């Protein structure tokens, strides 16, 4: 009799714990995998929030120069500070997908169906102009076409574009380093400023006119 009562007591306690913890109930019963949800969201176009824009240069490990968007022509022969090497990077999704636009020419860096790098006008919203940023183990960045999987942006030693289908992330041709344009580096010497609120200040606000 006592064993039966103790068993029923344990079962009741377990049921109460499940009912009082909805998250545990969802995870335990429904087997929800939130990692799948996050992965799906990173592939959805970010049309609801304001897109985040950054300006930087892309240093090519192979050519030793910077990527240039010269209108319809793309190269990696730009010097540090070259106006055609200043790129506006627009976050296209909640994840790591981006669009890269030449600040001077207003043309986007794109990869066509043949794997060739071309520049397209800013009004063009083609999926050819979307790339996935991948940070490599050596801290360089690789740019994979979001439309053509496993096709990467790459340049040879002369700064000429390589076909995307022949460029892989383990090749130096597809390794880039992000650099701020000259004069736009963040000032890391300025101390962080903050404001403290004393208890007296809080009492003044509380007793002030409403």
N, CA and C atoms as a LAMMPS dump frame, in Angstrom:
ITEM: TIMESTEP
0
ITEM: NUMBER OF ATOMS
630
ITEM: BOX BOUNDS ff ff ff
-5.0000000000000000e+02 5.0000000000000000e+02
-5.0000000000000000e+02 5.0000000000000000e+02
-5.0000000000000000e+02 5.0000000000000000e+02
ITEM: ATOMS id mol type element x y z
1 1 1 N 0.828 -1.212 0
2 1 2 C 0 0 0
3 1 3 C 0.856 1.253 0
4 2 1 N 1.867 1.255 0.906
5 2 2 C 2.735 2.448 0.973
6 2 3 C 3.549 2.611 -0.304
7 3 1 N 3.967 1.491 -0.878
8 3 2 C 4.736 1.582 -2.13
9 3 3 C 3.885 2.158 -3.249
10 4 1 N 2.599 1.787 -3.267
11 4 2 C 1.7 2.317 -4.285
12 4 3 C 1.512 3.814 -4.122
13 5 1 N 1.327 4.241 -2.851
14 5 2 C 1.147 5.671 -2.591
15 5 3 C 2.397 6.469 -2.954
16 6 1 N 3.561 5.942 -2.629
17 6 2 C 4.804 6.654 -2.957
18 6 3 C 4.983 6.768 -4.462
19 7 1 N 4.594 5.704 -5.19
20 7 2 C 4.696 5.735 -6.652
21 7 3 C 3.77 6.791 -7.239
22 8 1 N 2.526 6.839 -6.726
23 8 2 C 1.578 7.836 -7.202
24 8 3 C 2.057 9.251 -6.881
25 9 1 N 2.679 9.424 -5.717
26 9 2 C 3.188 10.738 -5.331
27 9 3 C 4.276 11.206 -6.289
28 10 1 N 5.176 10.308 -6.621
29 10 2 C 6.271 10.648 -7.564
30 10 3 C 5.704 11.022 -8.923
31 11 1 N 4.707 10.269 -9.4
32 11 2 C 4.095 10.567 -10.699
33 11 3 C 3.416 11.922 -10.696
34 12 1 N 2.731 12.25 -9.591
35 12 2 C 2.057 13.549 -9.487
36 12 3 C 3.062 14.693 -9.508
37 13 1 N 4.166 14.528 -8.812
38 13 2 C 5.195 15.566 -8.779
39 13 3 C 5.783 15.772 -10.177
40 14 1 N 6.037 14.677 -10.9
41 14 2 C 6.573 14.786 -12.255
42 14 3 C 5.599 15.498 -13.185
43 15 1 N 4.318 15.208 -13.056
44 15 2 C 3.307 15.859 -13.892
45 15 3 C 3.237 17.347 -13.596
46 16 1 N 3.329 17.721 -12.325
47 16 2 C 3.299 19.135 -11.959
48 16 3 C 4.505 19.876 -12.518
49 17 1 N 5.679 19.25 -12.48
50 17 2 C 6.884 19.888 -13.019
51 17 3 C 6.757 20.139 -14.517
52 18 1 N 6.19 19.185 -15.223
53 18 2 C 6.012 19.35 -16.669
54 18 3 C 5.011 20.444 -16.974
55 19 1 N 3.907 20.487 -16.219
56 19 2 C 2.872 21.497 -16.446
57 19 3 C 3.358 22.894 -16.104
58 20 1 N 4.238 23.007 -15.147
59 20 2 C 4.741 24.32 -14.733
60 20 3 C 5.913 24.795 -15.576
61 21 1 N 6.405 23.977 -16.465
62 21 2 C 7.536 24.362 -17.3
63 21 3 C 7.18 24.122 -18.761
64 22 1 N 6.538 25.096 -19.422
65 22 2 C 6.101 24.915 -20.815
66 22 3 C 7.262 24.632 -21.75
67 23 1 N 8.424 25.286 -21.513
68 23 2 C 9.556 25.08 -22.404
69 23 3 C 10.029 23.645 -22.351
70 24 1 N 10.079 23.093 -21.126
71 24 2 C 10.487 21.697 -20.975
72 24 3 C 9.489 20.771 -21.653
73 25 1 N 8.217 21.154 -21.562
74 25 2 C 7.185 20.333 -22.187
75 25 3 C 7.353 20.321 -23.694
76 26 1 N 7.645 21.518 -24.273
77 26 2 C 7.805 21.598 -25.723
78 26 3 C 9.009 20.809 -26.182
79 27 1 N 10.14 20.989 -25.454
80 27 2 C 11.363 20.321 -25.854
81 27 3 C 11.274 18.816 -25.658
82 28 1 N 10.608 18.392 -24.564
83 28 2 C 10.566 16.969 -24.253
84 28 3 C 9.555 16.213 -25.082
85 29 1 N 8.386 16.822 -25.337
86 29 2 C 7.313 16.108 -26.02
87 29 3 C 7.393 16.291 -27.523
88 30 1 N 7.496 17.56 -27.95
89 30 2 C 7.449 17.846 -29.38
90 30 3 C 8.802 17.683 -30.054
91 31 1 N 9.902 17.681 -29.292
92 31 2 C 11.22 17.517 -29.882
93 31 3 C 11.587 18.661 -30.807
94 32 1 N 11.293 19.89 -30.409
95 32 2 C 11.572 21.044 -31.26
96 32 3 C 13.071 21.256 -31.374
97 33 1 N 13.571 21.453 -32.612
98 33 2 C 14.988 21.717 -32.862
99 33 3 C 15.137 23.176 -33.273
100 34 1 N 15.538 24.013 -32.308
101 34 2 C 15.635 25.439 -32.592
102 34 3 C 16.784 25.768 -33.533
103 35 1 N 17.805 24.909 -33.636
104 35 2 C 18.919 25.172 -34.533
105 35 3 C 18.457 25.188 -35.984
106 36 1 N 17.47 24.356 -36.313
107 36 2 C 16.914 24.351 -37.662
108 36 3 C 16.194 25.662 -37.944
109 37 1 N 15.459 26.16 -36.955
110 37 2 C 14.749 27.428 -37.11
111 37 3 C 15.729 28.57 -37.339
112 38 1 N 16.819 28.614 -36.562
113 38 2 C 17.815 29.674 -36.722
114 38 3 C 18.459 29.597 -38.09
115 39 1 N 18.789 28.394 -38.535
116 39 2 C 19.417 28.223 -39.849
117 39 3 C 18.491 28.697 -40.96
118 40 1 N 17.2 28.402 -40.83
119 40 2 C 16.243 28.843 -41.846
120 40 3 C 16.115 30.366 -41.876
121 41 1 N 16.139 30.997 -40.703
122 41 2 C 16.004 32.443 -40.633
123 41 3 C 17.199 33.16 -41.256
124 42 1 N 18.393 32.561 -41.168
125 42 2 C 19.573 33.211 -41.742
126 42 3 C 19.538 33.205 -43.257
127 43 1 N 18.641 32.416 -43.86
128 43 2 C 18.537 32.358 -45.309
129 43 3 C 17.381 33.194 -45.838
130 44 1 N 16.645 33.856 -44.953
131 44 2 C 15.495 34.659 -45.359
132 44 3 C 15.937 36.102 -45.551
133 45 1 N 15.496 36.718 -46.637
134 45 2 C 15.841 38.1 -46.912
135 45 3 C 15.336 39.005 -45.797
136 46 1 N 16.198 39.941 -45.383
137 46 2 C 15.852 40.848 -44.287
138 46 3 C 15.142 42.064 -44.864
139 47 1 N 13.816 41.959 -45.028
140 47 2 C 13.028 43.046 -45.597
141 47 3 C 12.3 43.849 -44.531
142 48 1 N 12.402 43.423 -43.269
143 48 2 C 11.643 44.086 -42.217
144 48 3 C 12.469 45.148 -41.489
145 49 1 N 13.715 44.836 -41.174
146 49 2 C 14.543 45.778 -40.434
147 49 3 C 15.41 46.592 -41.378
148 50 1 N 15.969 47.685 -40.871
149 50 2 C 16.831 48.528 -41.679
150 50 3 C 18.133 47.794 -41.95
151 51 1 N 18.547 47.741 -43.207
152 51 2 C 19.746 47.006 -43.575
153 51 3 C 20.98 47.692 -43.022
154 52 1 N 21.923 46.867 -42.594
155 52 2 C 23.159 47.376 -42.007
156 52 3 C 24.192 47.555 -43.116
157 53 1 N 24.77 48.748 -43.23
158 53 2 C 25.765 49.047 -44.248
159 53 3 C 27.125 49.263 -43.594
160 54 1 N 28.172 48.721 -44.219
161 54 2 C 29.536 48.932 -43.757
162 54 3 C 30.38 49.319 -44.962
163 55 1 N 31.412 50.097 -44.745
164 55 2 C 32.333 50.483 -45.815
165 55 3 C 33.717 49.957 -45.461
166 56 1 N 34.277 49.125 -46.33
167 56 2 C 35.636 48.662 -46.124
168 56 3 C 36.263 48.268 -47.458
169 57 1 N 37.533 47.912 -47.409
170 57 2 C 38.273 47.435 -48.56
171 57 3 C 38.495 45.933 -48.413
172 58 1 N 38.599 45.238 -49.546
173 58 2 C 38.879 43.805 -49.537
174 58 3 C 40.278 43.58 -50.109
175 59 1 N 41.198 43.227 -49.226
176 59 2 C 42.577 42.973 -49.634
177 59 3 C 42.695 41.538 -50.131
178 60 1 N 43.191 41.381 -51.362
179 60 2 C 43.36 40.056 -51.949
180 60 3 C 44.707 39.471 -51.536
181 61 1 N 44.677 38.29 -50.972
182 61 2 C 45.914 37.642 -50.528
183 61 3 C 46.807 37.287 -51.709
184 62 1 N 46.219 37.001 -52.873
185 62 2 C 46.994 36.58 -54.031
186 62 3 C 47.639 37.754 -54.755
187 63 1 N 46.859 38.783 -55.063
188 63 2 C 47.397 39.913 -55.829
189 63 3 C 48.142 40.922 -54.963
190 64 1 N 47.87 40.93 -53.661
191 64 2 C 48.498 41.914 -52.782
192 64 3 C 47.908 43.298 -52.955
193 65 1 N 46.767 43.379 -53.622
194 65 2 C 46.066 44.651 -53.844
195 65 3 C 44.63 44.516 -53.34
196 66 1 N 43.807 45.506 -53.666
197 66 2 C 42.429 45.522 -53.175
198 66 3 C 41.431 45.347 -54.321
199 67 1 N 40.295 44.729 -54.004
200 67 2 C 39.239 44.505 -54.993
201 67 3 C 38.647 45.841 -55.418
202 68 1 N 38.474 46.003 -56.724
203 68 2 C 37.901 47.226 -57.284
204 68 3 C 36.629 46.893 -58.055
205 69 1 N 35.612 47.723 -57.908
206 69 2 C 34.412 47.64 -58.732
207 69 3 C 34.462 48.834 -59.684
208 70 1 N 34.904 48.572 -60.929
209 70 2 C 35.138 49.64 -61.918
210 70 3 C 33.969 49.745 -62.88
211 71 1 N 32.766 49.679 -62.385
212 71 2 C 31.607 49.615 -63.266
213 71 3 C 31.311 48.161 -63.566
214 72 1 N 31.263 47.79 -64.84
215 72 2 C 31.001 46.393 -65.206
216 72 3 C 32.242 45.519 -65.052
217 73 1 N 33.402 46.124 -64.918
218 73 2 C 34.641 45.37 -64.805
219 73 3 C 35.075 45.282 -63.345
220 74 1 N 35.563 44.099 -62.961
221 74 2 C 36.02 43.834 -61.598
222 74 3 C 37.497 43.456 -61.639
223 75 1 N 38.271 43.963 -60.694
224 75 2 C 39.682 43.603 -60.618
225 75 3 C 40.122 43.607 -59.156
226 76 1 N 41.352 43.174 -58.922
227 76 2 C 41.938 43.215 -57.573
228 76 3 C 43.321 43.841 -57.69
229 77 1 N 43.344 45.076 -58.231
230 77 2 C 44.61 45.784 -58.419
231 77 3 C 44.568 47.183 -57.798
232 78 1 N 43.659 47.406 -56.871
233 78 2 C 43.511 48.72 -56.256
234 78 3 C 44.508 48.948 -55.127
235 79 1 N 45.067 50.152 -55.094
236 79 2 C 45.97 50.529 -54.012
237 79 3 C 45.153 50.861 -52.763
238 80 1 N 45.822 50.908 -51.63
239 80 2 C 45.17 51.257 -50.381
240 80 3 C 44.637 52.682 -50.473
241 81 1 N 43.338 52.868 -50.297
242 81 2 C 42.719 54.182 -50.376
243 81 3 C 42.159 54.526 -51.736
244 82 1 N 42.341 53.648 -52.729
245 82 2 C 41.794 53.898 -54.061
246 82 3 C 40.274 54.048 -53.985
247 83 1 N 39.739 55.039 -54.682
248 83 2 C 38.301 55.309 -54.57
249 83 3 C 37.447 54.161 -55.099
250 84 1 N 37.973 53.414 -56.07
251 84 2 C 37.21 52.291 -56.61
252 84 3 C 37.303 51.045 -55.726
253 85 1 N 38.208 51.088 -54.753
254 85 2 C 38.367 49.952 -53.842
255 85 3 C 37.539 50.099 -52.574
256 86 1 N 36.835 51.204 -52.432
257 86 2 C 35.982 51.394 -51.261
258 86 3 C 34.616 50.759 -51.552
259 87 1 N 34.289 49.773 -50.767
260 87 2 C 33.098 48.956 -51.014
261 87 3 C 32.062 49.152 -49.912
262 88 1 N 30.815 49.268 -50.325
263 88 2 C 29.698 49.353 -49.386
264 88 3 C 29.096 47.957 -49.27
265 89 1 N 29.154 47.387 -48.091
266 89 2 C 28.664 46.027 -47.866
267 89 3 C 27.315 46.102 -47.17
268 90 1 N 26.3 45.553 -47.801
269 90 2 C 24.94 45.588 -47.28
270 90 3 C 24.549 44.202 -46.786
271 91 1 N 24.141 44.104 -45.531
272 91 2 C 23.646 42.837 -45
273 91 3 C 22.316 42.521 -45.666
274 92 1 N 22.235 41.35 -46.308
275 92 2 C 21.041 41.005 -47.075
276 92 3 C 20.097 40.09 -46.309
277 93 1 N 20.569 39.442 -45.253
278 93 2 C 19.733 38.567 -44.447
279 93 3 C 20.097 38.75 -42.987
280 94 1 N 19.436 37.988 -42.107
281 94 2 C 19.758 38.005 -40.685
282 94 3 C 21.08 37.276 -40.415
283 95 1 N 21.581 36.536 -41.411
284 95 2 C 22.823 35.8 -41.235
285 95 3 C 23.994 36.497 -41.89
286 96 1 N 24.785 35.755 -42.672
287 96 2 C 26.027 36.273 -43.218
288 96 3 C 25.952 36.571 -44.708
289 97 1 N 24.776 36.635 -45.293
290 97 2 C 24.647 36.943 -46.714
291 97 3 C 24.708 38.455 -46.926
292 98 1 N 25.508 38.863 -47.914
293 98 2 C 25.743 40.288 -48.137
294 98 3 C 25.688 40.617 -49.626
295 99 1 N 25.504 41.901 -49.899
296 99 2 C 25.67 42.476 -51.233
297 99 3 C 26.808 43.477 -51.146
298 100 1 N 27.68 43.495 -52.15
299 100 2 C 28.858 44.356 -52.141
300 100 3 C 28.765 45.331 -53.307
301 101 1 N 28.777 46.621 -52.969
302 101 2 C 28.596 47.669 -53.984
303 101 3 C 29.789 48.612 -53.977
304 102 1 N 30.237 48.995 -55.165
305 102 2 C 31.304 49.973 -55.279
306 102 3 C 30.8 51.351 -54.875
307 103 1 N 31.452 51.964 -53.911
308 103 2 C 30.997 53.257 -53.41
309 103 3 C 31.066 54.333 -54.487
310 104 1 N 32.075 54.269 -55.358
311 104 2 C 32.27 55.288 -56.393
312 104 3 C 31.37 55.065 -57.596
313 105 1 N 31.266 53.824 -58.075
314 105 2 C 30.521 53.539 -59.305
315 105 3 C 29.065 53.184 -59.058
316 106 1 N 28.733 52.765 -57.838
317 106 2 C 27.373 52.345 -57.501
318 106 3 C 26.957 51.074 -58.243
319 107 1 N 27.946 50.266 -58.641
320 107 2 C 27.688 48.965 -59.265
321 107 3 C 27.925 47.865 -58.226
322 108 1 N 27.126 46.784 -58.322
323 108 2 C 27.274 45.664 -57.407
324 108 3 C 28.249 44.621 -57.962
325 109 1 N 28.981 43.989 -57.065
326 109 2 C 29.812 42.843 -57.411
327 109 3 C 28.895 41.636 -57.555
328 110 1 N 28.931 40.976 -58.732
329 110 2 C 28.031 39.86 -59.003
330 110 3 C 28.796 38.729 -59.684
331 111 1 N 28.205 37.534 -59.664
332 111 2 C 28.762 36.37 -60.35
333 111 3 C 27.673 35.769 -61.222
334 112 1 N 27.938 35.716 -62.544
335 112 2 C 26.91 35.218 -63.449
336 112 3 C 26.915 33.691 -63.512
337 113 1 N 26.079 33.132 -64.367
338 113 2 C 25.895 31.681 -64.433
339 113 3 C 27.126 30.95 -64.958
340 114 1 N 28.07 31.684 -65.548
341 114 2 C 29.315 31.075 -66.016
342 114 3 C 30.431 31.176 -64.978
343 115 1 N 30.112 31.772 -63.832
344 115 2 C 31.105 31.917 -62.777
345 115 3 C 31.997 33.124 -62.954
346 116 1 N 31.63 34.021 -63.86
347 116 2 C 32.436 35.211 -64.121
348 116 3 C 31.99 36.356 -63.219
349 117 1 N 32.964 37.087 -62.654
350 117 2 C 32.655 38.257 -61.83
351 117 3 C 32.371 39.449 -62.726
352 118 1 N 31.219 40.078 -62.491
353 118 2 C 30.808 41.233 -63.287
354 118 3 C 30.206 42.281 -62.356
355 119 1 N 30.12 43.503 -62.853
356 119 2 C 29.455 44.566 -62.117
357 119 3 C 28.077 44.828 -62.686
358 120 1 N 27.105 45.001 -61.808
359 120 2 C 25.742 45.288 -62.248
360 120 3 C 25.244 46.536 -61.546
361 121 1 N 24.344 47.263 -62.206
362 121 2 C 23.829 48.519 -61.66
363 121 3 C 23.129 48.299 -60.327
364 122 1 N 23.128 49.372 -59.524
365 122 2 C 22.584 49.276 -58.169
366 122 3 C 21.103 48.945 -58.159
367 123 1 N 20.392 49.242 -59.246
368 123 2 C 18.962 48.951 -59.295
369 123 3 C 18.691 47.46 -59.49
370 124 1 N 19.738 46.705 -59.853
371 124 2 C 19.568 45.277 -60.09
372 124 3 C 19.548 44.526 -58.762
373 125 1 N 18.478 43.767 -58.503
374 125 2 C 18.34 42.998 -57.252
375 125 3 C 18.507 41.507 -57.509
376 126 1 N 19.321 41.168 -58.51
377 126 2 C 19.508 39.769 -58.873
378 126 3 C 20.168 38.985 -57.749
379 127 1 N 19.81 37.707 -57.649
380 127 2 C 20.436 36.825 -56.666
381 127 3 C 21.896 36.565 -57.013
382 128 1 N 22.312 36.902 -58.244
383 128 2 C 23.717 36.754 -58.63
384 128 3 C 24.623 37.662 -57.803
385 129 1 N 24.052 38.682 -57.174
386 129 2 C 24.843 39.678 -56.457
387 129 3 C 24.863 39.438 -54.943
388 130 1 N 24.422 38.273 -54.515
389 130 2 C 24.403 37.941 -53.09
390 130 3 C 25.508 36.932 -52.802
391 131 1 N 26.297 37.202 -51.77
392 131 2 C 27.403 36.315 -51.398
393 131 3 C 27.311 35.96 -49.909
394 132 1 N 27.898 34.829 -49.574
395 132 2 C 27.94 34.372 -48.191
396 132 3 C 29.358 34.574 -47.664
397 133 1 N 29.495 35.372 -46.61
398 133 2 C 30.802 35.593 -45.997
399 133 3 C 31.159 34.401 -45.112
400 134 1 N 32.349 33.862 -45.312
401 134 2 C 32.818 32.745 -44.498
402 134 3 C 34.188 33.094 -43.918
403 135 1 N 34.291 33.115 -42.592
404 135 2 C 35.563 33.372 -41.935
405 135 3 C 36.329 32.058 -41.828
406 136 1 N 37.525 32.026 -42.404
407 136 2 C 38.32 30.811 -42.456
408 136 3 C 39.178 30.659 -41.2
409 137 1 N 39.78 29.486 -41.041
410 137 2 C 40.599 29.213 -39.861
411 137 3 C 41.826 30.115 -39.801
412 138 1 N 42.306 30.58 -40.96
413 138 2 C 43.468 31.467 -40.98
414 138 3 C 43.073 32.935 -40.839
415 139 1 N 41.802 33.183 -40.501
416 139 2 C 41.246 34.508 -40.241
417 139 3 C 41.003 35.325 -41.513
418 140 1 N 41.249 34.75 -42.685
419 140 2 C 40.861 35.407 -43.922
420 140 3 C 39.365 35.166 -44.162
421 141 1 N 38.794 35.927 -45.085
422 141 2 C 37.375 35.801 -45.422
423 141 3 C 37.227 35.277 -46.845
424 142 1 N 36.318 34.325 -47.041
425 142 2 C 35.982 33.818 -48.372
426 142 3 C 34.557 34.236 -48.697
427 143 1 N 34.295 34.479 -49.983
428 143 2 C 32.978 34.914 -50.435
429 143 3 C 32.41 33.878 -51.387
430 144 1 N 31.395 33.153 -50.926
431 144 2 C 30.755 32.14 -51.754
432 144 3 C 29.464 32.691 -52.349
433 145 1 N 29.204 32.378 -53.603
434 145 2 C 27.958 32.797 -54.238
435 145 3 C 26.781 32.134 -53.53
436 146 1 N 25.778 32.945 -53.164
437 146 2 C 24.591 32.396 -52.508
438 146 3 C 23.715 31.638 -53.493
439 147 1 N 23.852 31.957 -54.782
440 147 2 C 23.029 31.308 -55.808
441 147 3 C 23.688 30.04 -56.349
442 148 1 N 25 30.125 -56.532
443 148 2 C 25.74 28.991 -57.082
444 148 3 C 26.636 28.42 -55.973
445 149 1 N 26.127 27.428 -55.296
446 149 2 C 26.825 26.851 -54.144
447 149 3 C 28.197 26.331 -54.53
448 150 1 N 29.176 26.607 -53.66
449 150 2 C 30.562 26.16 -53.83
450 150 3 C 31.294 26.896 -54.948
451 151 1 N 30.76 28.014 -55.425
452 151 2 C 31.478 28.903 -56.334
453 151 3 C 31.935 30.114 -55.522
454 152 1 N 33.216 30.429 -55.606
455 152 2 C 33.796 31.465 -54.758
456 152 3 C 34.418 32.592 -55.58
457 153 1 N 34.439 33.779 -54.981
458 153 2 C 35.131 34.928 -55.563
459 153 3 C 36.627 34.687 -55.445
460 154 1 N 37.363 34.913 -56.537
461 154 2 C 38.8 34.699 -56.51
462 154 3 C 39.513 35.508 -57.583
463 155 1 N 40.8 35.779 -57.351
464 155 2 C 41.62 36.537 -58.304
465 155 3 C 42.993 35.886 -58.415
466 156 1 N 43.627 36.056 -59.591
467 156 2 C 44.98 35.547 -59.754
468 156 3 C 45.996 36.597 -59.319
469 157 1 N 47.265 36.325 -59.519
470 157 2 C 48.318 37.222 -59.058
471 157 3 C 48.293 38.575 -59.767
472 158 1 N 47.753 38.607 -60.962
473 158 2 C 47.656 39.862 -61.713
474 158 3 C 46.394 40.65 -61.37
475 159 1 N 45.592 40.115 -60.445
476 159 2 C 44.381 40.815 -60.047
477 159 3 C 43.204 40.582 -60.959
478 160 1 N 43.307 39.585 -61.822
479 160 2 C 42.202 39.281 -62.728
480 160 3 C 41.278 38.241 -62.079
481 161 1 N 39.965 38.387 -62.304
482 161 2 C 39.019 37.447 -61.676
483 161 3 C 39.21 36.021 -62.182
484 162 1 N 39.07 35.071 -61.279
485 162 2 C 39.078 33.658 -61.618
486 162 3 C 37.631 33.161 -61.728
487 163 1 N 37.39 32.155 -62.552
488 163 2 C 36.035 31.584 -62.609
489 163 3 C 35.62 31.052 -61.242
490 164 1 N 34.412 31.343 -60.846
491 164 2 C 33.941 30.917 -59.534
492 164 3 C 33.958 29.417 -59.346
493 165 1 N 33.713 28.665 -60.431
494 165 2 C 33.682 27.205 -60.337
495 165 3 C 35.066 26.615 -60.117
496 166 1 N 36.12 27.402 -60.351
497 166 2 C 37.496 26.914 -60.194
498 166 3 C 38.161 27.472 -58.94
499 167 1 N 37.402 28.149 -58.122
500 167 2 C 37.955 28.748 -56.898
501 167 3 C 37.332 28.085 -55.688
502 168 1 N 38.178 27.632 -54.777
503 168 2 C 37.724 26.961 -53.565
504 168 3 C 38.276 27.697 -52.34
505 169 1 N 37.621 27.557 -51.172
506 169 2 C 38.056 28.299 -49.985
507 169 3 C 39.428 27.888 -49.461
508 170 1 N 39.927 26.72 -49.876
509 170 2 C 41.249 26.298 -49.419
510 170 3 C 42.367 26.838 -50.316
511 171 1 N 42.008 27.618 -51.349
512 171 2 C 42.988 28.225 -52.245
513 171 3 C 43.208 29.69 -51.859
514 172 1 N 44.437 30.146 -51.949
515 172 2 C 44.737 31.529 -51.605
516 172 3 C 44.029 32.508 -52.525
517 173 1 N 43.694 32.08 -53.739
518 173 2 C 43.021 32.973 -54.69
519 173 3 C 41.702 33.505 -54.142
520 174 1 N 41.091 32.76 -53.23
521 174 2 C 39.801 33.167 -52.679
522 174 3 C 39.877 33.694 -51.264
523 175 1 N 41.073 34.118 -50.827
524 175 2 C 41.248 34.63 -49.467
525 175 3 C 41.321 36.153 -49.481
526 176 1 N 40.534 36.778 -48.61
527 176 2 C 40.482 38.243 -48.536
528 176 3 C 40.554 38.693 -47.083
529 177 1 N 41.018 39.923 -46.92
530 177 2 C 41.079 40.518 -45.593
531 177 3 C 40.367 41.867 -45.631
532 178 1 N 39.463 42.069 -44.686
533 178 2 C 38.727 43.332 -44.613
534 178 3 C 39.616 44.419 -44.013
535 179 1 N 39.619 45.576 -44.649
536 179 2 C 40.428 46.686 -44.156
537 179 3 C 39.607 47.975 -44.233
538 180 1 N 39.732 48.819 -43.227
539 180 2 C 39.076 50.115 -43.269
540 180 3 C 39.807 51.014 -44.264
541 181 1 N 39.088 51.861 -45.004
542 181 2 C 39.753 52.842 -45.865
543 181 3 C 40.575 53.807 -45.023
544 182 1 N 41.646 54.384 -45.57
545 182 2 C 42.464 55.336 -44.803
546 182 3 C 41.625 56.484 -44.266
547 183 1 N 41.839 56.825 -43.018
548 183 2 C 41.094 57.918 -42.396
549 183 3 C 39.785 57.501 -41.784
550 184 1 N 39.377 56.221 -41.963
551 184 2 C 38.107 55.747 -41.414
552 184 3 C 38.304 54.667 -40.361
553 185 1 N 39.566 54.489 -39.911
554 185 2 C 39.806 53.524 -38.855
555 185 3 C 39.187 54.02 -37.562
556 186 1 N 38.583 53.141 -36.776
557 186 2 C 38.004 53.559 -35.502
558 186 3 C 39.086 54.002 -34.533
559 187 1 N 38.809 55.041 -33.771
560 187 2 C 39.752 55.569 -32.794
561 187 3 C 39.661 54.746 -31.518
562 188 1 N 40.663 53.875 -31.315
563 188 2 C 40.655 52.985 -30.152
564 188 3 C 41.351 53.608 -28.952
565 189 1 N 41.891 54.84 -29.123
566 189 2 C 42.596 55.481 -28.019
567 189 3 C 41.665 56.324 -27.154
568 190 1 N 40.478 56.639 -27.68
569 190 2 C 39.529 57.454 -26.919
570 190 3 C 38.905 56.628 -25.804
571 191 1 N 39.031 57.071 -24.552
572 191 2 C 38.461 56.285 -23.444
573 191 3 C 36.938 56.265 -23.511
574 192 1 N 36.369 55.17 -23.015
575 192 2 C 34.916 55.041 -22.989
576 192 3 C 34.337 55.969 -21.921
577 193 1 N 33.341 56.741 -22.303
578 193 2 C 32.703 57.677 -21.381
579 193 3 C 31.33 57.145 -20.967
580 194 1 N 31.049 57.28 -19.69
581 194 2 C 29.748 56.843 -19.207
582 194 3 C 29.273 57.811 -18.13
583 195 1 N 27.985 57.795 -17.886
584 195 2 C 27.372 58.699 -16.916
585 195 3 C 26.811 57.899 -15.755
586 196 1 N 27.142 58.319 -14.566
587 196 2 C 26.609 57.647 -13.372
588 196 3 C 25.462 58.465 -12.792
589 197 1 N 24.509 57.791 -12.211
590 197 2 C 23.359 58.447 -11.588
591 197 3 C 23.381 58.143 -10.106
592 198 1 N 23.487 59.158 -9.304
593 198 2 C 23.543 58.96 -7.852
594 198 3 C 22.146 58.733 -7.289
595 199 1 N 22.115 58.222 -6.055
596 199 2 C 20.819 58.025 -5.406
597 199 3 C 20.115 59.358 -5.185
598 200 1 N 20.898 60.417 -4.943
599 200 2 C 20.3 61.743 -4.755
600 200 3 C 19.6 62.186 -6.03
601 201 1 N 20.247 61.924 -7.187
602 201 2 C 19.633 62.287 -8.464
603 201 3 C 18.329 61.565 -8.686
604 202 1 N 18.287 60.293 -8.298
605 202 2 C 17.054 59.523 -8.451
606 202 3 C 15.939 60.097 -7.602
607 203 1 N 16.277 60.542 -6.364
608 203 2 C 15.253 61.112 -5.484
609 203 3 C 14.756 62.425 -6.045
610 204 1 N 15.666 63.209 -6.658
611 204 2 C 15.24 64.504 -7.223
612 204 3 C 14.241 64.288 -8.352
613 205 1 N 14.554 63.265 -9.26
614 205 2 C 13.649 62.987 -10.358
615 205 3 C 12.3 62.503 -9.823
616 206 1 N 12.35 61.688 -8.784
617 206 2 C 11.098 61.124 -8.265
618 206 3 C 10.234 62.197 -7.627
619 207 1 N 10.872 63.221 -6.994
620 207 2 C 10.102 64.235 -6.309
621 207 3 C 9.817 65.449 -7.193
622 208 1 N 10.326 65.45 -8.411
623 208 2 C 10.138 66.597 -9.299
624 208 3 C 8.723 66.642 -9.832
625 209 1 N 8.433 67.718 -10.592
626 209 2 C 7.079 67.866 -11.154
627 209 3 C 6.799 66.79 -12.176
628 210 1 N 5.62 66.332 -12.262
629 210 2 C 5.205 65.296 -13.22
630 210 3 C 4.349 65.931 -14.324
